[in-house]
Amino acid sequence: PPRFYEAMALRLLRPPQEATVHLKNGAPAWLAFSAMHGPVAVASGPWNASGDWWNTGRWDRQEWDIEMASGALLRIFKDCASGRWYAEGVYD
C-alpha cells in the first residue's frame, strides 16, 4: 500500500526538473528525470492547482503524488499550458 498517510516532508527541487512521463489509463506509469528513472508503482491524483490562487477560472497544472517501484516518493506535475511534465519534489 502507498505510504502517503505517514507524516513526511516534501523537499522541493529548485527549480523543478523537467521529466518524461509515460501514461497508462491516464495515470503516470513511468518517469524519468535527471535524478532517477523507472516504473511508477502507485499514482495518486491528479489535483488541479494554480499559481494564480485569486483566479478561480484557470488551472495551471495537474499534480500527482507517485511512488516509484524503487520506493522513492515524489510530487510531479504537468504544466497545462505547455503540456510538459516536471518533478517538483521528493518526500522523505
C-alpha positions, 0 to 999 in steps of 0.5 A, spaced: 500 500 500 502 507 498 505 510 504 502 517 503 498 517 510 505 517 514 507 524 516 513 526 511 516 532 508 516 534 501 523 537 499 522 541 493 527 541 487 529 548 485 527 549 480 523 543 478 526 538 473 523 537 467 521 529 466 518 524 461 512 521 463 509 515 460 501 514 461 497 508 462 489 509 463 491 516 464 495 515 470 503 516 470 506 509 469 513 511 468 518 517 469 524 519 468 528 525 470 535 527 471 535 524 478 532 517 477 528 513 472 523 507 472 516 504 473 511 508 477 508 503 482 502 507 485 499 514 482 495 518 486 491 524 483 491 528 479 489 535 483 488 541 479 492 547 482 494 554 480 499 559 481 494 564 480 490 562 487 485 569 486 483 566 479 478 561 480 477 560 472 484 557 470 488 551 472 495 551 471 497 544 472 495 537 474 499 534 480 500 527 482 503 524 488 507 517 485 511 512 488 516 509 484 517 501 484 524 503 487 520 506 493 522 513 492 516 518 493 515 524 489 510 530 487 510 531 479 506 535 475 504 537 468 504 544 466 497 545 462 499 550 458 505 547 455 503 540 456 510 538 459 511 534 465 516 536 471 518 533 478 517 538 483 519 534 489 521 528 493 518 526 500 522 523 505 
